[in-house]
Amino acid sequence: MRFFLLVTLIFITNKANAVPWNAGLSLGGAYGRMGNASNTETRAMAINPFDLDISFKLGKFNLGLSYEYYISNQLTDPSSVGNQNLTGSGNVSALIIGFLKPEWGLLINYNFNHFYTLEQQTVSGLSIKYKGTGYKVRFIKHYKGIFGYYIEYANDSFSDSTADPIKSSRAGLGLILMNFAGK
């Protein structure tokens, strides 16, 4: 994680833009839903993601990797959803494909390795961790220098959580620091 953060910071601050790569750091907020149709009622969630992205320009496309860490808080009162609380945190590794221009960008992430850990442990002191996959679509708008903002939509399914997979979706926005080398 530290190495990925260091490389991302070096890429963002490079002024040459001669190398066909992009790097970004982003922080945002989102509103979403999490649950399933059978044993985990769907509930409202507030999500705060932090992303590190590195992508290389290949023709008209950008291909790369993304790492996201996020904190998710359940907004629905646990007593109204069977005394369940899905508050927790997640780690997501993703492949990126997209278009990046100097003024804007459109990225699609395939979340191939997504872990979500519930904040509350079981009665026996064990952590509950779900594994899933999904996708994220992000529109980025360049503001000035290395600053920009984004809007995004993400959707994931945690197939190993229960017989009926728990699904998570969110829509959000945030700020991004990026080298915008989409020339």
GROMACS elastic network, one bead per residue, 0.5 to 0.9 nm:
[ bonds ]
;  ai    aj funct       b0    kb
    1     4     6  0.51349   500
    1     5     6  0.61795   500
    1     6     6  0.86736   500
    1    67     6  0.84166   500
    2     5     6  0.50450   500
    2     6     6  0.61356   500
    2     7     6  0.86351   500
    3     6     6  0.51144   500
    3     7     6  0.61805   500
    3     8     6  0.85366   500
    4     7     6  0.52527   500
    4     8     6  0.61214   500
    4     9     6  0.86914   500
    4    52     6  0.76220   500
    4    53     6  0.88544   500
    4    54     6  0.88360   500
    4    67     6  0.85781   500
    5     8     6  0.51112   500
    5     9     6  0.62301   500
    5    10     6  0.87329   500
    5    25     6  0.85337   500
    5    52     6  0.68164   500
    6     9     6  0.51960   500
    6    10     6  0.62935   500
    6    11     6  0.86935   500
    7    10     6  0.51503   500
    7    11     6  0.62164   500
    7    12     6  0.87012   500
    7    23     6  0.86793   500
    7    54     6  0.86609   500
    8    11     6  0.51157   500
    8    12     6  0.61707   500
    8    13     6  0.87459   500
    8    22     6  0.88287   500
    8    23     6  0.55474   500
    8    24     6  0.65516   500
    8    25     6  0.74321   500
    8    52     6  0.68807   500
    8    53     6  0.71162   500
    8    54     6  0.65927   500
    9    12     6  0.51498   500
    9    13     6  0.62844   500
    9    14     6  0.87315   500
    9    23     6  0.77275   500
    9    24     6  0.79304   500
    9    25     6  0.80155   500
   10    13     6  0.54416   500
   10    14     6  0.63329   500
   10    23     6  0.86939   500
   11    14     6  0.54100   500
   11    15     6  0.88488   500
   11    21     6  0.79142   500
   11    22     6  0.70760   500
   11    23     6  0.56630   500
   11    24     6  0.82136   500
   11    54     6  0.82489   500
   11   178     6  0.85385   500
   11   179     6  0.71042   500
   12    15     6  0.81386   500
   12    22     6  0.74021   500
   12    23     6  0.54826   500
   12    24     6  0.64472   500
   12    25     6  0.84239   500
   12   146     6  0.74346   500
   12   177     6  0.72992   500
   12   178     6  0.54849   500
   12   180     6  0.83557   500
   13   146     6  0.82227   500
   13   178     6  0.84412   500
   13   179     6  0.68220   500
   14    17     6  0.67315   500
   14   179     6  0.73556   500
   15    18     6  0.85351   500
   15   179     6  0.78739   500
   16    19     6  0.74827   500
   17    20     6  0.70228   500
   17    21     6  0.78476   500
   17    22     6  0.87781   500
   17   179     6  0.77694   500
   17   180     6  0.84533   500
   17   181     6  0.55235   500
   17   182     6  0.86561   500
   17   183     6  0.83845   500
   18    21     6  0.86255   500
   18   181     6  0.82125   500
   19    22     6  0.87503   500
   19    56     6  0.86492   500
   19    57     6  0.88454   500
   19   181     6  0.82316   500
   20    55     6  0.86861   500
   20    56     6  0.57987   500
   20    57     6  0.51024   500
   20    58     6  0.79379   500
   20   181     6  0.69805   500
   20   182     6  0.76631   500
   20   183     6  0.82050   500
   21    54     6  0.72682   500
   21    55     6  0.55603   500
   21    57     6  0.56110   500
   21    62     6  0.79992   500
   21   179     6  0.86323   500
   21   180     6  0.88445   500
   21   181     6  0.66139   500
   21   182     6  0.78931   500
   22    53     6  0.79207   500
   22    54     6  0.57499   500
   22    55     6  0.52002   500
   22    56     6  0.62317   500
   22    57     6  0.77248   500
   22    62     6  0.83002   500
   22    64     6  0.88862   500
   22   100     6  0.83117   500
   22   178     6  0.70590   500
   22   179     6  0.59920   500
   22   180     6  0.63019   500
   22   181     6  0.58150   500
   22   182     6  0.73445   500
   23    52     6  0.76070   500
   23    53     6  0.54434   500
   23    55     6  0.63984   500
   23    56     6  0.87922   500
   23   177     6  0.82789   500
   23   178     6  0.55955   500
   23   179     6  0.61051   500
   23   180     6  0.78808   500
   23   181     6  0.87091   500
   24    51     6  0.77771   500
   24    52     6  0.58423   500
   24    53     6  0.50954   500
   24    54     6  0.66152   500
   24   146     6  0.89342   500
   24   176     6  0.65324   500
   24   177     6  0.53949   500
   24   179     6  0.69547   500
   24   180     6  0.85610   500
   25    50     6  0.74631   500
   25    51     6  0.56397   500
   25    53     6  0.65693   500
   25   175     6  0.84997   500
   25   176     6  0.56214   500
   25   177     6  0.52015   500
   25   178     6  0.65821   500
   26    49     6  0.79583   500
   26    50     6  0.56501   500
   26    51     6  0.51045   500
   26    52     6  0.67805   500
   26    53     6  0.85599   500
   26   149     6  0.84934   500
   26   150     6  0.87259   500
   26   174     6  0.69020   500
   26   175     6  0.56141   500
   26   177     6  0.62600   500
   26   178     6  0.84579   500
   27    48     6  0.73359   500
   27    49     6  0.58660   500
   27    51     6  0.65832   500
   27   173     6  0.85949   500
   27   174     6  0.56192   500
   27   175     6  0.56672   500
   27   176     6  0.66198   500
   28    47     6  0.83374   500
   28    48     6  0.56879   500
   28    49     6  0.55916   500
   28    50     6  0.67682   500
   28    51     6  0.88768   500
   28   150     6  0.85414   500
   28   172     6  0.70520   500
   28   173     6  0.55671   500
   28   175     6  0.62063   500
   28   176     6  0.85106   500
   29    46     6  0.74411   500
   29    47     6  0.58006   500
   29    49     6  0.65187   500
   29   171     6  0.85991   500
   29   172     6  0.55641   500
   29   173     6  0.58327   500
   29   174     6  0.61542   500
   30    45     6  0.83886   500
   30    46     6  0.59068   500
   30    47     6  0.50116   500
   30    48     6  0.63211   500
   30    49     6  0.79487   500
   30   152     6  0.85898   500
   30   153     6  0.88675   500
   30   170     6  0.61282   500
   30   171     6  0.53992   500
   30   173     6  0.64213   500
   30   174     6  0.85052   500
   31    44     6  0.74043   500
   31    45     6  0.59141   500
   31    47     6  0.61608   500
   31    48     6  0.89582   500
   31   169     6  0.85065   500
   31   170     6  0.54821   500
   31   171     6  0.57477   500
   31   172     6  0.62548   500
   32    43     6  0.83927   500
   32    44     6  0.58552   500
   32    45     6  0.50517   500
   32    46     6  0.63257   500
   32    47     6  0.73108   500
   32   168     6  0.72166   500
   32   169     6  0.53579   500
   32   171     6  0.62826   500
   32   172     6  0.84408   500
   33    42     6  0.63268   500
   33    43     6  0.54622   500
   33    45     6  0.55356   500
   33    46     6  0.85605   500
   33   167     6  0.80170   500
   33   168     6  0.57474   500
   33   169     6  0.55165   500
   33   170     6  0.65203   500
   34    40     6  0.85329   500
   34    41     6  0.80511   500
   34    42     6  0.52365   500
   34    43     6  0.55267   500
   34    44     6  0.67012   500
   34    45     6  0.68536   500
   34    74     6  0.88148   500
   34    86     6  0.80204   500
   34   166     6  0.68765   500
   34   167     6  0.55908   500
   34   169     6  0.66234   500
   34   170     6  0.87932   500
   35    38     6  0.87556   500
   35    39     6  0.83175   500
   35    40     6  0.51281   500
   35    41     6  0.52505   500
   35    43     6  0.63539   500
   35    86     6  0.87068   500
   35   165     6  0.82464   500
   35   167     6  0.54710   500
   35   168     6  0.67210   500
   36    39     6  0.67669   500
   36    40     6  0.53369   500
   36    41     6  0.58794   500
   36    42     6  0.58713   500
   36   164     6  0.66687   500
   36   165     6  0.64949   500
   36   167     6  0.60324   500
   36   168     6  0.88318   500
   37    40     6  0.69110   500
   37    41     6  0.65186   500
   37    42     6  0.74380   500
   37   164     6  0.74284   500
   37   165     6  0.88740   500
   37   166     6  0.84641   500
   38    41     6  0.70956   500
   38   164     6  0.66764   500
   39   162     6  0.83154   500
   39   164     6  0.77616   500
   40    43     6  0.87158   500
   40    81     6  0.76898   500
   40    82     6  0.82153   500
   40    84     6  0.77838   500
   40   162     6  0.89995   500
   40   164     6  0.89048   500
   40   166     6  0.72803   500
   41    81     6  0.58517   500
   41    82     6  0.78609   500
   41    84     6  0.86598   500
   42    81     6  0.79448   500
   42   166     6  0.88157   500
   42   167     6  0.86022   500
   43    74     6  0.71782   500
   43    75     6  0.73939   500
   43    76     6  0.57132   500
   43    77     6  0.87655   500
   43    81     6  0.75167   500
   43    86     6  0.86963   500
   44    73     6  0.86778   500
   44    74     6  0.61307   500
   44    75     6  0.53013   500
   44    76     6  0.55484   500
   45    72     6  0.64609   500
   45    73     6  0.55386   500
   45    75     6  0.52526   500
   45    76     6  0.74074   500
   45    86     6  0.85431   500
   45    87     6  0.80528   500
   45   170     6  0.83472   500
   46    71     6  0.82774   500
   46    72     6  0.56182   500
   46    73     6  0.51732   500
   46    74     6  0.64665   500
   46    75     6  0.66550   500
   46   170     6  0.86141   500
   47    70     6  0.66869   500
   47    71     6  0.57363   500
   47    73     6  0.64356   500
   47    74     6  0.88688   500
   47   170     6  0.78823   500
   47   172     6  0.84518   500
   48    69     6  0.85339   500
   48    70     6  0.53927   500
   48    71     6  0.53623   500
   48    72     6  0.65126   500
   48    73     6  0.87956   500
   48   172     6  0.89848   500
   49    68     6  0.65703   500
   49    69     6  0.58550   500
   49    71     6  0.66308   500
   49    72     6  0.85364   500
   49    90     6  0.89324   500
   49   174     6  0.88871   500
   50    67     6  0.84137   500
   50    68     6  0.55870   500
   50    69     6  0.53727   500
   50    70     6  0.59994   500
   50    71     6  0.89338   500
   51    66     6  0.69459   500
   51    67     6  0.57324   500
   51    69     6  0.65881   500
   51    70     6  0.84854   500
   51   176     6  0.89440   500
   52    65     6  0.84394   500
   52    66     6  0.56757   500
   52    67     6  0.52949   500
   52    68     6  0.64543   500
   52    69     6  0.89891   500
   53    64     6  0.73618   500
   53    65     6  0.59257   500
   53    67     6  0.65653   500
   53    68     6  0.86228   500
   53    96     6  0.82945   500
   54    63     6  0.83559   500
   54    64     6  0.54974   500
   54    65     6  0.55848   500
   54    66     6  0.65046   500
   54    96     6  0.85087   500
   55    62     6  0.57814   500
   55    63     6  0.50739   500
   55    65     6  0.63150   500
   55    66     6  0.84203   500
   55    96     6  0.71390   500
   55    97     6  0.82015   500
   56    61     6  0.83101   500
   56    62     6  0.53060   500
   56    63     6  0.54195   500
   56    64     6  0.60229   500
   57    60     6  0.71087   500
   57    61     6  0.58356   500
   57    63     6  0.65886   500
   57    64     6  0.87984   500
   57    99     6  0.86502   500
   57   100     6  0.84410   500
   57   182     6  0.77226   500
   58    61     6  0.53246   500
   58    62     6  0.57845   500
   58    63     6  0.70912   500
   59    62     6  0.78475   500
   60    98     6  0.86750   500
   60    99     6  0.67741   500
   60   100     6  0.85555   500
   61    97     6  0.68012   500
   61    98     6  0.55815   500
   61    99     6  0.52101   500
   61   100     6  0.75990   500
   62    96     6  0.74406   500
   62    97     6  0.55009   500
   62    98     6  0.51297   500
   62    99     6  0.57842   500
   62   100     6  0.69084   500
   62   107     6  0.83623   500
   62   182     6  0.88737   500
   63    95     6  0.74348   500
   63    96     6  0.53420   500
   63    98     6  0.67957   500
   63    99     6  0.89756   500
   64    94     6  0.84841   500
   64    95     6  0.58376   500
   64    97     6  0.66836   500
   65    93     6  0.74353   500
   65    94     6  0.57536   500
   65    96     6  0.55112   500
   65    97     6  0.88427   500
   65   109     6  0.84286   500
   66    92     6  0.78994   500
   66    93     6  0.58335   500
   66    94     6  0.50144   500
   66    95     6  0.62589   500
   66    96     6  0.66855   500
   66   109     6  0.76947   500
   66   111     6  0.87716   500
   67    91     6  0.73822   500
   67    92     6  0.56650   500
   67    94     6  0.64264   500
   68    90     6  0.78541   500
   68    91     6  0.57303   500
   68    93     6  0.66387   500
   68    94     6  0.83020   500
   69    89     6  0.73912   500
   69    90     6  0.56711   500
   69    92     6  0.64972   500
   70    88     6  0.86510   500
   70    89     6  0.55521   500
   70    90     6  0.52592   500
   70    91     6  0.67375   500
   70    92     6  0.85613   500
   71    87     6  0.80189   500
   71    88     6  0.61206   500
   71    90     6  0.65566   500
   72    86     6  0.81134   500
   72    87     6  0.55585   500
   72    88     6  0.53542   500
   72    89     6  0.56961   500
   72    90     6  0.78271   500
   73    85     6  0.88097   500
   73    86     6  0.73977   500
   73    88     6  0.65997   500
   73    89     6  0.85498   500
   74    77     6  0.77336   500
   74    78     6  0.82068   500
   74    85     6  0.65883   500
   74    86     6  0.60360   500
   74    87     6  0.50913   500
   74    88     6  0.84864   500
   75    78     6  0.86520   500
   75    87     6  0.87907   500
   76    79     6  0.85324   500
   76    80     6  0.72910   500
   76    81     6  0.77154   500
   76    85     6  0.85920   500
   77    80     6  0.56291   500
   77    81     6  0.71864   500
   77    83     6  0.81695   500
   77    84     6  0.89010   500
   77    85     6  0.83093   500
   78    81     6  0.52907   500
   78    82     6  0.65675   500
   78    84     6  0.52885   500
   78    85     6  0.56161   500
   78    86     6  0.88527   500
   79    82     6  0.57749   500
   79    84     6  0.74689   500
   80    83     6  0.68858   500
   80    84     6  0.86701   500
   81    84     6  0.59934   500
   81    85     6  0.82211   500
   82    85     6  0.88739   500
   85    88     6  0.87990   500
   85   118     6  0.81895   500
   85   119     6  0.85660   500
   85   120     6  0.78252   500
   86   117     6  0.88848   500
   86   118     6  0.60220   500
   86   119     6  0.75976   500
   86   120     6  0.83202   500
   87   117     6  0.85572   500
   87   118     6  0.58919   500
   87   119     6  0.57468   500
   87   120     6  0.77353   500
   88   116     6  0.69022   500
   88   117     6  0.54807   500
   88   120     6  0.78005   500
   89   115     6  0.83937   500
   89   116     6  0.57150   500
   89   117     6  0.55180   500
   89   118     6  0.67073   500
   89   119     6  0.72226   500
   90   114     6  0.70724   500
   90   115     6  0.54864   500
   90   117     6  0.62420   500
   90   118     6  0.88296   500
   91   113     6  0.80363   500
   91   114     6  0.57793   500
   91   115     6  0.53251   500
   91   116     6  0.66117   500
   91   117     6  0.87963   500
   92   111     6  0.63563   500
   92   112     6  0.77472   500
   92   113     6  0.57472   500
   92   115     6  0.64853   500
   92   116     6  0.86190   500
   92   133     6  0.87995   500
   93   110     6  0.84689   500
   93   111     6  0.58827   500
   93   112     6  0.62625   500
   93   113     6  0.51220   500
   93   114     6  0.63874   500
   94   109     6  0.57189   500
   94   110     6  0.52264   500
   94   112     6  0.55677   500
   94   113     6  0.68199   500
   94   114     6  0.83884   500
   94   135     6  0.83080   500
   95   108     6  0.82405   500
   95   109     6  0.54491   500
   95   110     6  0.52267   500
   95   111     6  0.67111   500
   95   112     6  0.73625   500
   96   107     6  0.65498   500
   96   108     6  0.57402   500
   96   110     6  0.65994   500
   96   111     6  0.89315   500
   97   106     6  0.86444   500
   97   107     6  0.58481   500
   97   108     6  0.54239   500
   97   109     6  0.65313   500
   97   110     6  0.84100   500
   98   105     6  0.73867   500
   98   106     6  0.54933   500
   98   108     6  0.58713   500
   98   109     6  0.85046   500
   99   104     6  0.84670   500
   99   105     6  0.54949   500
   99   106     6  0.53268   500
   99   107     6  0.64142   500
   99   182     6  0.80757   500
  100   103     6  0.80932   500
  100   104     6  0.61731   500
  100   106     6  0.64213   500
  100   107     6  0.78198   500
  100   140     6  0.85018   500
  100   180     6  0.73909   500
  100   181     6  0.77933   500
  100   183     6  0.82006   500
  101   104     6  0.52673   500
  101   105     6  0.57603   500
  101   106     6  0.89115   500
  101   180     6  0.71004   500
  101   181     6  0.73350   500
  101   183     6  0.61474   500
  102   105     6  0.79750   500
  102   142     6  0.70905   500
  102   179     6  0.89893   500
  102   180     6  0.53170   500
  102   181     6  0.61836   500
  102   183     6  0.61464   500
  103   140     6  0.85084   500
  103   141     6  0.61846   500
  103   143     6  0.77807   500
  103   180     6  0.76727   500
  103   182     6  0.83041   500
  104   139     6  0.74434   500
  104   140     6  0.53651   500
  104   142     6  0.55500   500
  104   148     6  0.88744   500
  104   180     6  0.82711   500
  104   182     6  0.86385   500
  105   138     6  0.80254   500
  105   139     6  0.57708   500
  105   141     6  0.65550   500
  105   142     6  0.82226   500
  105   180     6  0.87790   500
  105   182     6  0.84180   500
  106   137     6  0.73808   500
  106   138     6  0.57637   500
  106   140     6  0.62283   500
  107   136     6  0.80566   500
  107   137     6  0.58315   500
  107   138     6  0.51859   500
  107   139     6  0.65640   500
  107   140     6  0.80224   500
  108   135     6  0.70748   500
  108   136     6  0.56776   500
  108   138     6  0.64184   500
  109   112     6  0.89180   500
  109   134     6  0.83465   500
  109   135     6  0.53492   500
  109   137     6  0.64330   500
  109   138     6  0.82799   500
  109   154     6  0.89101   500
  110   113     6  0.89598   500
  110   133     6  0.76802   500
  110   134     6  0.60849   500
  110   136     6  0.67630   500
  111   114     6  0.63342   500
  111   132     6  0.81761   500
  111   133     6  0.52251   500
  111   135     6  0.52617   500
  111   136     6  0.74526   500
  111   156     6  0.79082   500
  112   132     6  0.76359   500
  112   133     6  0.51521   500
  112   134     6  0.69219   500
  112   135     6  0.84096   500
  113   131     6  0.73603   500
  113   132     6  0.66291   500
  113   133     6  0.61086   500
  113   134     6  0.87682   500
  114   130     6  0.81040   500
  114   131     6  0.56013   500
  114   132     6  0.50588   500
  114   133     6  0.57644   500
  114   134     6  0.80456   500
  114   156     6  0.83627   500
  114   158     6  0.83144   500
  115   129     6  0.66495   500
  115   130     6  0.56232   500
  115   132     6  0.64752   500
  115   133     6  0.88046   500
  115   158     6  0.85461   500
  116   128     6  0.83735   500
  116   129     6  0.55202   500
  116   130     6  0.50527   500
  116   131     6  0.64707   500
  116   132     6  0.81489   500
  116   158     6  0.85474   500
  117   120     6  0.87840   500
  117   127     6  0.70199   500
  117   128     6  0.57695   500
  117   130     6  0.63552   500
  117   131     6  0.89449   500
  118   121     6  0.70767   500
  118   127     6  0.68574   500
  118   128     6  0.55942   500
  118   129     6  0.64128   500
  118   130     6  0.83431   500
  119   127     6  0.78338   500
  119   128     6  0.82587   500
  120   125     6  0.88975   500
  120   126     6  0.89557   500
  120   127     6  0.72820   500
  120   128     6  0.79855   500
  121   124     6  0.77078   500
  121   125     6  0.53627   500
  121   126     6  0.53041   500
  121   128     6  0.64912   500
  122   125     6  0.51427   500
  122   126     6  0.52237   500
  122   127     6  0.65204   500
  122   128     6  0.73057   500
  123   126     6  0.74733   500
  129   161     6  0.80153   500
  130   158     6  0.60150   500
  130   159     6  0.80418   500
  130   160     6  0.63868   500
  130   161     6  0.53829   500
  130   166     6  0.89294   500
  131   157     6  0.84023   500
  131   158     6  0.54011   500
  131   159     6  0.69728   500
  131   160     6  0.61115   500
  131   161     6  0.71980   500
  132   156     6  0.66168   500
  132   157     6  0.53807   500
  132   159     6  0.58837   500
  132   160     6  0.71962   500
  132   161     6  0.84880   500
  133   155     6  0.86449   500
  133   156     6  0.55764   500
  133   157     6  0.58103   500
  133   158     6  0.67381   500
  133   159     6  0.81768   500
  134   154     6  0.75792   500
  134   155     6  0.55804   500
  134   157     6  0.61630   500
  134   158     6  0.87450   500
  135   153     6  0.85036   500
  135   154     6  0.57453   500
  135   155     6  0.56006   500
  135   156     6  0.64378   500
  136   152     6  0.69589   500
  136   153     6  0.56649   500
  136   155     6  0.64243   500
  136   156     6  0.85553   500
  137   151     6  0.85110   500
  137   152     6  0.55298   500
  137   153     6  0.53852   500
  137   154     6  0.63771   500
  138   150     6  0.65992   500
  138   151     6  0.57949   500
  138   153     6  0.66186   500
  138   154     6  0.85380   500
  139   149     6  0.85461   500
  139   150     6  0.54977   500
  139   151     6  0.54714   500
  139   152     6  0.62981   500
  140   148     6  0.69615   500
  140   149     6  0.58665   500
  140   151     6  0.67783   500
  140   152     6  0.86513   500
  140   176     6  0.82284   500
  141   147     6  0.89688   500
  141   148     6  0.55641   500
  141   149     6  0.55195   500
  141   150     6  0.61181   500
  141   151     6  0.88042   500
  142   145     6  0.80180   500
  142   146     6  0.77712   500
  142   147     6  0.64136   500
  142   149     6  0.67327   500
  142   150     6  0.87767   500
  142   176     6  0.87749   500
  142   178     6  0.85286   500
  142   180     6  0.73877   500
  143   146     6  0.78568   500
  143   147     6  0.55665   500
  143   149     6  0.71958   500
  144   147     6  0.53414   500
  144   148     6  0.68130   500
  145   148     6  0.82795   500
  145   177     6  0.88236   500
  145   178     6  0.84897   500
  145   179     6  0.78910   500
  145   180     6  0.84075   500
  146   176     6  0.80149   500
  146   177     6  0.52198   500
  146   179     6  0.54094   500
  146   180     6  0.69025   500
  147   175     6  0.74515   500
  147   176     6  0.59733   500
  147   178     6  0.64619   500
  147   179     6  0.84739   500
  147   180     6  0.89688   500
  148   174     6  0.87242   500
  148   175     6  0.59302   500
  148   176     6  0.50935   500
  148   177     6  0.63388   500
  148   178     6  0.73449   500
  149   173     6  0.73209   500
  149   174     6  0.56154   500
  149   176     6  0.53928   500
  149   177     6  0.84155   500
  150   172     6  0.83123   500
  150   173     6  0.54017   500
  150   174     6  0.54431   500
  150   175     6  0.63049   500
  150   176     6  0.70523   500
  151   171     6  0.75429   500
  151   172     6  0.57011   500
  151   174     6  0.67237   500
  152   170     6  0.81071   500
  152   171     6  0.56587   500
  152   172     6  0.53879   500
  152   173     6  0.61460   500
  152   174     6  0.86788   500
  153   169     6  0.74527   500
  153   170     6  0.56863   500
  153   172     6  0.65855   500
  153   173     6  0.89587   500
  154   168     6  0.80413   500
  154   169     6  0.54974   500
  154   170     6  0.53146   500
  154   171     6  0.65679   500
  154   172     6  0.87467   500
  155   167     6  0.74849   500
  155   168     6  0.56955   500
  155   170     6  0.66295   500
  156   166     6  0.85407   500
  156   167     6  0.58131   500
  156   168     6  0.51614   500
  156   169     6  0.63676   500
  157   160     6  0.89734   500
  157   165     6  0.62490   500
  157   166     6  0.59058   500
  157   168     6  0.62904   500
  157   169     6  0.87973   500
  158   161     6  0.56073   500
  158   162     6  0.82152   500
  158   165     6  0.54159   500
  158   166     6  0.52796   500
  158   167     6  0.62501   500
  158   168     6  0.81199   500
  159   162     6  0.69446   500
  159   163     6  0.77378   500
  159   164     6  0.75056   500
  159   166     6  0.68968   500
  159   167     6  0.85191   500
  160   163     6  0.75728   500
  160   164     6  0.88663   500
  160   165     6  0.68210   500
  160   166     6  0.86101   500
  161   164     6  0.78061   500
  161   165     6  0.59269   500
  161   166     6  0.63787   500
  162   165     6  0.55014   500
  162   166     6  0.70616   500
  163   166     6  0.89855   500
  177   180     6  0.88696   500
  178   181     6  0.84053   500
  179   182     6  0.86001   500
  180   183     6  0.82462   500
